[in-house]
C-alpha cells in the first residue's frame, strides 16, 4: 500500500496520540512510530480496496461503515442481517485508534439510527417467522444502546408490542398510536395487545424507554387523553349519543367502565361518549344522552311495566341498581315521571298505529293501567309548557272504544269521542257514525280531551248531533235500543231534529220533518198509500213528542216544495206521477203566491211540470231529429213556444203554458240560457254534419240562434269559448250554397280565398262578424306596397310600327324557345328597352350583332308565360296579370308571377318588376301557407319590395 506522509493535515497532538497507541502495540523506534502514526491518519482517506464487507466485497475505508469495538454485538448482528452493502463487521485493525479522527464511518448510534429509519420493513422482518434473526434480548440491547448514546428513538422500528409485532417508535403527536407500559394485561384485554409493550420487556426497562423522549410509549393511561384512546378501540368509541354493540362488546363496555372508574375517570370529560351499558343488550349510551331525557332511568328493576314496554320498543334503558357509580338519578314526582315517559314515546308519533305490533299486549295493558293512574288534571297542567307532549299522550292507545258494533282494544284518546254516558256503550255505539270511535266517560280520558280536543268531550247536544242513524231498513231487534235514543231526544233535545231518527212505515229511519202526522187528513189524502212518509206504527205512541222535533202536522207553503221534491223523486224512480204533477203544476200556476220563499234555483231541476211530447213541426224533415221527452219534466227541460227554434233539441213544450202571474214570479221559466242555446247549436251542427241535411227552416233557425247570441254576447262568451272545438258556424253565402261547418278559429274575415289552414268567411256570417271574432275568428290584414313607378315614355308612333312588324312577323332576328313555344322579337328594340340585352350587344359575346338571326339561350326552367309577358311589355308598355278564378288557380298564378319576377330581375326590367309585385298584392295571393316561401323567393331574386311586403303581412296577421 502506498502511504503518503501527511501534508498540512491534523495537528501534532493527533500524531502524538497515534504514536502513543502504536507503542502500546509494541513499536520500537521513532521511525516506526512515525510510520504508524501516518498510516492510521491516512487510512480513512485511501481509495484502495483494503477492507471486506459482510457480503464479501472489497471496499475502501472511506466508503465503508466499520464496526466499532465499543458497539454492542447486537448492533453488528442487526446490521449484518440487513445486510448493508458497505458494512465491514471485521475491520482487522483496532478501531479504537480512530477516536481522534472523524473521517472513519463507524456503527455509532447516529449512523445506525439513520440506517434503521431507512430500513423499517427489513428490520421488522428480522423479528418474524419461525427463526427470527434477532431476539427481544438483542432488541433491548440495541434500544438501550440508542438511549445511552442520547439518540432519539423516533422513527426506529424497534418497539415490541404485546401482539408479537415490532413497530416504529413514533413521536408524541395527535396521530400517534399510543402503547402502554403499565396495566398491560387489562389494557391489552380492553384495547388489544397492540396497545401494550411486549410482556417480555420488564416494567423497569419499559419505564426507562417511556421516559427517554416524547414518544408514543406511555408509562400508564392518561385519563385526560382517554378520548383519543377510545377513538381507536374496537369498537371505536367516539362522540355520539348512543352506539349499537354486540353482547360481547356490551360486556367489554362494562369492564371498560370499571377500569376507567378505577383509573380516576372524570365524567365531565366524557359526557358525550357512549360508555354506559343499557338493559337493551345491544346498546350503550353517553352520560349526556342519558341526562337528556332520551333514556329511561330505571330505579325499579326489569319488572316495571314501563321498563318492559320500553325494552320491547328498543328505547334505551339504564338500570341504576347495577350501575350505582353513575352520576344519574331517577324521577321523584308523578308529573316528572309522566313527562319523561311521554318524551321518550315522542319518537313514535308517526308510527303509533304500528306501536302495538312491537309489544306484548298483556304488558301494554299493564303499561296503560300504570300510565292512566298518573293522568289527572294537575299532572297534565304541568305539561302545558310543551304541547307536543300532550299530543303524544293523546296519540297513545290506552282506551277501549267501539266503532259501530265493532269493539276496539287500545285506542288513542285522539281517536275517540267520550260519550256523556256510563251506560251500556256497546248497545248505543251502533247508532254512531262508523268514522267515530266512542268510549265511555272516564276522568283520565276527560282530562286528556279537555286539554287536547275539548270538542270530543260530548255533551248531550253533541251526542245528538253525532248520532248516525242510517237511512236503511232497521232490524226489529234494534227497535228497543232506538226507542231509548228517541226518548233521549224527546227529553233533552230542543228544537227540530234534523237527522234521521224516526222509522217510517218501511222501517227506514227518517228526519222528523220528512214524516207526516198520519192524523192529518190532507197529508193522508195527498200521500195515500205512501207508508214511507208516515211514522212506523211501533212508534206512533210517541208522535206527540215527535211533533216538536219536526214531524209535519200542518200544511205550509214550504210543504209545496216538499211535494215537488216527492214528485221529482218518484218520477226519477219510474213511477207514474202525471196526476200528482198536474195537481202541483195547476196549484202553482193558478196560485203563484203560494210558492213565496221557494227560490227558482230550488226547483229548476225538479221534475213536476207536465209537457207535450210533440216534435218540432215547422219542417217534417227535422221531426225525426227531435228528441222524445218524458211526460213530466223540470223547468230546465221546458221551453216557451216563442223560443222553440232556439231550444227544440233540448227542451219540451209546456202542456199548459205558465200564466203571466207565474212568469212574473219566475221570469226565467221557459226562457233560453246561453249554455242551452249553444248546446242546441252544437246538436244542430252535429246532425247536419252527420246526415248532410240542408233545410230552409233549419237555415232560419240558425239565423235566430246567431242573432240571439249576438244580442246576448256577454252572457254567451264563456260558453262560446268552451264550444270552440265544435264546428258550429255555417260558412255559406246563401241557403243554396254547399253547407260548410267551421270552427271559429278557422274562419278569417277579409280573406280573398281559402287556404290550407283557414276558410274565407262567407256572406252569411258577415252579419255576425263581431260575435264570431269574439269566438276566435280572425281578420286578414294586407300590407300596402309602396313603389315609385316611373312611367316609361314611349313613342306611340314608333311602338305602333314595332307592334305591326311583330304582328306580321317581319324582320324577327332573335328567337326564344321556352317550354316548346317559339317567340320571335327584334334585337334592336330589346337592346333599347332591356338593360340585359343592351349589355349583351356591347359585349357581343354571343355574336348577336354579327349574326343575321339567333336563338337566345334562356335560363333553365324559364316559362313561356314569363318570356311572353316581358316581350309583350316591351312592345306595348303594359302588363296583363292573370286573375285566379278558383282556389287552385291561386297557386298557379303565384308561381307564374314569381317565375316572371325571376326573369325580370335577371334581365333588369325594373319598371315591370314593380308591376309584378303590385299585382301580387292586389290579388292577395300571399297567405299563411305560402308567405314564408314567397319571402324566401323574394330574397333569392333580391326583390326588396316584395320581401318587405311579406314581412309586413306576417306582422299584421301575427304569423311571426
Order of alpha helices (4+ residues) and beta strands (2+ residues): alpha-alpha-beta-beta-beta-alpha-beta-beta-alpha-alpha-alpha-beta-beta-beta-alpha-alpha-beta-alpha-beta-alpha-beta-beta-alpha-beta-alpha-beta-alpha-alpha-alpha-alpha-beta-beta-beta-alpha-beta-alpha-alpha-alpha-beta-beta-alpha-alpha-alpha-alpha-alpha-beta-alpha-beta-beta-alpha-beta-alpha-alpha-alpha-alpha-beta-beta-beta-beta-alpha-alpha-beta-alpha-beta-beta-alpha-alpha-beta-alpha-alpha-alpha-alpha-alpha
